[in-house]
Amino acid sequence: MIKLIKYVALCSTLVLATSCGDQLRLDEREASFNKDYFTYSRYQLTTSIVNVAKSYGQAATDAPRGQAALYFMDCYSGDQIPAFYTKTDANWLFQDKNAYAGTGNDGAGQLRTLEAVRKLATTEGNMANVAAADILKCVVASYLTEKYGDIPFSEAVQGRTGDIFPKFDSQKEVYENMFAMLNNAVSILSDANSKGLPADHDVLFKGDKTKWIKFANSLKFRLMVHSYEAFKKAGKDLSADMQAIASSNNYMSAVADNAGLTFPGTTEAESWYTQRNWGTGNTFTEQKPTKYLIDQMVALDDPRMYVIFAPVLSPLSSKPAKVDEAVKINGFTYTINHYPATADDAAAMVAAGRDLNGNVTSVPYVLDAKWFGTPNPTNVQAQYGGTGLTGSNGFYDNRRLTGFSALLSKTSDPRLKAVLMESDEMAFLLAEARQKGWISAGTVKGYYENGIKLSFLRWQIEDGTKPATYIGSDKIVDNFTAYYAKPGVALDGTTADLEKIATQKWLAMLITNQNEAYTDYKRTGKPTFIAKIAASFGSYTYPQRYMYPLDEASNNKENYNAAVTALGGKDIASAKMWILNF
């Protein structure tokens, strides 16, 4: 995707330059593409948008976070919670890329590239590009600080000035800097005379400054919700700033406002994360939804389940012989192979799981199940039938369990995006803030139901008369008002509403933003069942953070030691960072 966008952007610019009689004639331009590329901020901006979005969205396949949020368990790797305690990366990781180091061409070094955008754009007078770069910088910085705690920020990526061992800013300082950067970005973008953000290089919002402003305000609101309690404890109340955004209505409030990139789908690098056109397809098959996710979606008859997941493809059956069935759901047809349960050992029909309080329980297989999640992170591929048995794909799959829908195997689709932030998340943030009394604008019910609606719409679920069954459907239609009124969904005006807000937000961020879902549980403890179950499968407590990179402990030891001291003296996954200590 990156190369494609870069070359298209460069060629468009060169053509325009020639037709307009630009004095920089083609034969006077740098012969090297890389030199051209690093000369103009618009090229760097394109690459930055793509690299930041792709890496942030990569959390959709992050097995440890998927299990920590109780979304998925992994057939191949087993229990992922110990990975938080036993795995230390060599370098800082913004998902799978080092955000501080790299050229940008390989998707790494996002902060370094964004700093180049700022410097080049400032020299050019293209201040709207500076604003966009700062907004993206806050996306990366917030990810890193909410993953690790204190991080290098104010002195980061300044190696050319000789500062190769940057200090770790306190998390409080990082948040304060991000607030200031986002305020300044909004100020720049609100100026009608600000230059920059050419539509052919702004691959996020096509040069629409109003959408960048909504993104900045929404991101700031997200960060204020995350840090509100910590700042309150430190003597600063963020309510006035939050109220200003809520009252302005100048935030993400429609699907069209969402900050996310659609993949071209022409190569593996330019395709949706779980696509099956290249490679082994294991990413698509090895993650299985948890029993705890599927059970709640089934209980609510949640329409998103029929979009995101496929029915069980090889269920154990009460039928006396193998029966194949063609089932169409949401326009995709699945061949379901029913295998007689009598062909398997009765002991294989039961797995050890956990109930919602984390207690050990036996989970029998439901014969002819269409929607059935895994109850345990251990040996997922062998549950209810075993690896290699008839109807099972083996070590990277378990067709006795629900898997991803055919939609998620596509290389490209408007619903399959590298998501940075979406309007449904903002609606749930507003609902939480209103319920807790941090803002007075709007109503909890209005924000909450709008969040559900926006989540449905982003998955192209239509509001209308719900059919008796989704079997045979070409699209998913549900009665939104009827869904809001369900006993497990409807608010009642008590503090119990926070649990429902958190649960619906958790469902809305499924496969779109596992970063936010993981952070949300850490700061709220909701949905309450998550830690009870997630930590019950092993000897580790619920992970609060990732451990610092080995490179920092080795090469930047003085600053590393100071950061560890701020965590309480131990660089471990159970140490609570500043925003969680309230």
Long-range contacts (C-beta under 8 A, 24 or more apart in sequence): 1-50, 1-54, 1-261, 1-263, 1-264, 1-267, 1-269, 1-270, 2-47, 2-50, 2-51, 2-105, 2-107, 2-269, 4-264, 4-266, 4-270, 5-46, 5-47, 5-50, 5-203, 6-37, 6-43, 6-46, 6-47, 8-200, 9-42, 9-43, 9-46, 9-200, 9-201, 10-36, 10-37, 10-43, 12-200, 13-40, 13-42, 13-43, 13-200, 38-116, 39-120, 40-120, 40-124, 41-116, 41-117, 41-120, 41-121, 41-124, 41-126, 41-129, 41-196, 42-126, 42-129, 42-196, 42-198, 42-201, 43-201, 44-104, 44-113, 44-116, 44-117, 44-120, 45-117, 45-121, 45-129, 45-132, 45-133, 45-197, 45-201, 45-202, 46-201, 46-202, 46-203, 47-104, 47-105, 47-113, 48-104, 48-110, 48-113, 48-114, 48-117, 48-133, 48-136, 49-132, 49-136, 49-202, 49-203, 49-204, 49-261, 50-203, 50-261, 51-97, 51-104, 51-107, 51-108, 51-110, 51-113, 52-94, 52-110, 52-114, 52-136, 52-139, 52-140, 52-420, 53-204, 53-259, 53-260, 53-261, 53-418, 53-419, 53-420, 54-107, 54-261, 54-418, 55-94, 55-95, 55-96, 55-97, 55-99, 55-107, 55-110, 56-94, 56-95, 56-139, 56-140, 56-143, 56-418, 56-419, 56-420, 56-515, 57-260, 57-261, 57-273, 57-417, 57-418, 57-419, 57-420, 58-95, 58-96, 58-273, 58-418, 59-95, 59-513, 59-514, 59-515, 60-273, 60-274, 60-511, 60-512, 60-514, 61-273, 61-274, 61-283, 61-287, 62-95, 62-514, 63-287, 64-543, 65-514, 65-515, 65-517, 65-518, 66-287, 66-514, 67-290, 67-377, 67-534, 68-518, 68-521, 68-530, 68-534, 68-542, 68-543, 69-506, 69-514, 69-517, 69-518, 69-521, 69-530, 70-290, 70-292, 70-293, 70-529, 70-530, 70-533, 70-534, 71-289, 71-290, 71-293, 71-510, 71-511, 71-514, 71-517, 72-287, 72-288, 72-289, 72-290, 72-293, 73-287, 73-288, 73-290, 73-374, 73-376, 73-377, 73-380, 74-286, 74-287, 74-288, 74-377, 74-380, 75-285, 75-286, 75-287, 75-288, 75-380, 75-381, 75-395, 75-396, 75-397, 75-398, 76-282, 76-286, 76-381, 76-395, 76-396, 78-377, 78-378, 78-379, 78-380, 79-377, 79-378, 79-537, 79-538, 80-377, 81-377, 81-534, 81-535, 81-537, 81-538, 81-540, 81-542, 81-543, 82-538, 82-540, 84-540, 84-543, 84-545, 84-546, 84-547, 84-573, 85-540, 85-543, 85-547, 85-572, 85-573, 85-574, 88-547, 88-548, 88-549, 88-550, 89-546, 89-549, 89-550, 90-549, 90-550, 90-551, 91-549, 91-551, 92-144, 92-148, 92-151, 92-549, 92-551, 92-552, 93-546, 93-549, 94-140, 94-143, 94-144, 99-140, 99-143, 99-144, 100-152, 100-156, 100-157, 110-136, 110-140, 111-137, 111-140, 111-141, 111-156, 111-157, 112-157, 114-140, 115-157, 121-196, 125-195, 126-195, 126-196, 127-188, 127-191, 127-194, 127-195, 127-196, 128-188, 128-189, 128-194, 128-195, 128-196, 128-197, 128-209, 128-212, 129-196, 129-197, 130-185, 130-188, 130-196, 131-184, 131-185, 131-186, 131-188, 131-189, 131-194, 131-196, 131-212, 131-216, 132-185, 132-196, 132-197, 132-202, 132-204, 132-212, 134-181, 134-182, 134-184, 134-185, 135-181, 135-182, 135-185, 135-212, 135-215, 135-216, 135-219, 137-181, 138-178, 138-181, 138-182, 138-219, 138-223, 139-219, 139-420, 139-421, 141-174, 141-177, 141-178, 142-178, 142-219, 142-222, 142-223, 142-226, 143-515, 145-171, 145-174, 145-175, 145-577, 146-226, 146-515, 146-519, 146-577, 146-579, 147-545, 147-546, 148-545, 148-546, 148-547, 148-548, 148-577, 149-545, 149-563, 149-566, 149-567, 149-575, 149-577, 149-578, 150-174, 150-562, 150-563, 150-566, 150-567, 150-577, 150-578, 151-563, 152-559, 153-177, 165-555, 165-556, 165-558, 165-559, 166-556, 166-559, 167-559, 167-562, 168-559, 168-560, 168-562, 168-563, 170-566, 170-578, 171-230, 171-577, 171-578, 171-579, 172-230, 172-231, 172-234, 172-578, 175-223, 175-227, 175-231, 175-579, 178-220, 178-223, 179-220, 179-223, 179-224, 179-241, 182-216, 182-217, 182-219, 182-220, 182-223, 183-220, 185-212, 185-216, 186-213, 186-216, 186-217, 189-213, 189-216, 203-261, 204-259, 204-261, 204-420, 205-259, 211-257, 211-259, 213-250, 214-250, 214-251, 214-252, 214-253, 214-257, 215-252, 215-257, 215-259, 215-420, 215-421, 217-245, 217-248, 217-250, 217-251, 218-245, 218-251, 218-252, 218-421, 218-423, 218-425, 218-426, 218-429, 219-421, 220-245, 221-245, 221-246, 221-251, 221-426, 221-429, 221-430, 221-433, 222-421, 222-425, 222-426, 222-429, 222-516, 225-429, 225-432, 225-433, 225-438, 226-519, 226-523, 226-579, 227-579, 228-433, 228-438, 229-523, 229-579, 229-582, 230-578, 230-579, 230-580, 230-581, 230-582, 232-582, 233-581, 233-582, 238-438, 239-438, 239-439, 242-433, 242-438, 242-439, 243-438, 243-439, 243-440, 243-441, 246-430, 246-433, 246-434, 246-439, 246-441, 246-442, 247-441, 251-426, 252-421, 252-422, 252-423, 252-426, 253-423, 253-426, 253-427, 253-450, 254-423, 254-454, 255-422, 255-423, 255-454, 255-457, 255-458, 257-423, 258-417, 258-419, 258-421, 258-422, 258-423, 258-458, 259-419, 259-420, 259-421, 259-422, 260-417, 260-418, 260-419, 260-420, 260-422, 261-417, 261-418, 262-412, 262-413, 262-414, 262-416, 262-417, 263-411, 263-412, 263-416, 263-417, 263-418, 264-412, 265-410, 265-411, 265-412, 266-411, 270-411, 271-411, 271-412, 272-408, 272-410, 272-411, 272-412, 272-413, 272-416, 274-404, 274-408, 274-409, 275-409, 275-410, 275-411, 276-409, 277-411, 280-396, 281-409, 282-396, 284-403, 284-404, 284-408, 284-409, 285-393, 285-396, 285-397, 285-403, 285-404, 286-381, 286-396, 286-397, 287-404, 288-373, 288-374, 288-380, 288-398, 288-401, 288-402, 288-403, 289-373, 289-374, 289-401, 289-402, 289-403, 290-373, 290-374, 290-375, 291-353, 291-363, 291-372, 291-373, 291-374, 291-375, 292-356, 292-373, 292-529, 292-533, 293-373, 293-510, 294-371, 294-372, 294-373, 294-402, 295-373, 296-488, 296-503, 296-507, 297-371, 297-507, 298-371, 299-488, 300-483, 300-486, 300-488, 300-489, 302-483, 302-507, 303-456, 303-459, 303-461, 303-476, 303-477, 303-478, 303-483, 304-455, 304-456, 304-459, 304-461, 304-507, 304-510, 305-371, 306-330, 306-405, 306-470, 306-473, 306-476, 307-405, 307-407, 307-415, 307-459, 307-460, 307-461, 307-476, 308-404, 308-405, 308-407, 308-408, 308-459, 308-510, 308-511, 309-371, 309-402, 309-403, 309-404, 309-405, 310-334, 310-402, 310-403, 310-404, 310-405, 310-406, 311-336, 311-370, 311-371, 311-402, 312-336, 312-369, 312-370, 312-371, 312-372, 312-399, 312-400, 312-401, 312-402, 313-337, 313-391, 313-399, 313-403, 314-338, 314-339, 314-385, 314-390, 314-391, 314-392, 314-399, 314-400, 315-339, 315-367, 315-368, 315-369, 315-370, 315-372, 315-400, 316-340, 316-341, 316-344, 316-349, 316-365, 316-367, 316-368, 316-369, 316-384, 316-385, 316-400, 317-341, 317-367, 317-368, 318-367, 318-368, 319-368, 327-471, 327-472, 328-471, 328-472, 328-473, 328-474, 329-405, 329-470, 329-471, 329-472, 329-473, 330-405, 330-407, 330-470, 330-473, 330-474, 330-475, 330-476, 331-473, 331-474, 331-475, 332-405, 332-406, 332-407, 334-406, 337-391, 337-399, 338-368, 339-390, 339-391, 341-365, 341-367, 343-390, 344-385, 344-389, 348-384, 348-385, 348-386, 349-384, 351-375, 351-376, 351-383, 351-384, 352-376, 354-532, 354-533, 354-536, 354-537, 356-529, 356-532, 356-533, 357-529, 357-532, 358-532, 358-533, 358-535, 358-536, 359-536, 365-400, 371-402, 372-400, 372-401, 372-402, 373-401, 373-402, 374-398, 374-401, 376-537, 377-537, 378-537, 408-511, 414-460, 415-458, 415-459, 415-460, 417-512, 419-512, 419-513, 421-513, 422-454, 422-458, 422-512, 422-513, 423-454, 423-458, 424-451, 424-452, 424-454, 424-455, 424-458, 424-505, 424-508, 425-451, 425-505, 425-508, 425-509, 425-513, 425-516, 427-451, 427-454, 428-501, 428-504, 428-505, 428-508, 431-501, 432-498, 432-501, 432-502, 432-505, 435-497, 435-498, 435-501, 436-498, 444-491, 444-497, 444-501, 445-491, 448-491, 448-497, 448-500, 448-501, 448-504, 449-480, 449-484, 451-504, 451-505, 451-508, 452-480, 452-483, 452-484, 452-489, 452-504, 452-508, 453-480, 454-508, 455-504, 455-507, 455-508, 456-480, 458-512, 498-524, 498-526, 499-526, 499-527, 499-528, 502-526, 502-527, 503-527, 522-580, 523-579, 523-580, 540-573, 540-574, 541-574, 542-574, 543-573, 543-574, 544-573, 544-574, 544-575, 544-576, 544-577, 544-580, 545-573, 545-575, 545-576, 545-577, 546-573, 547-571, 547-572, 547-573
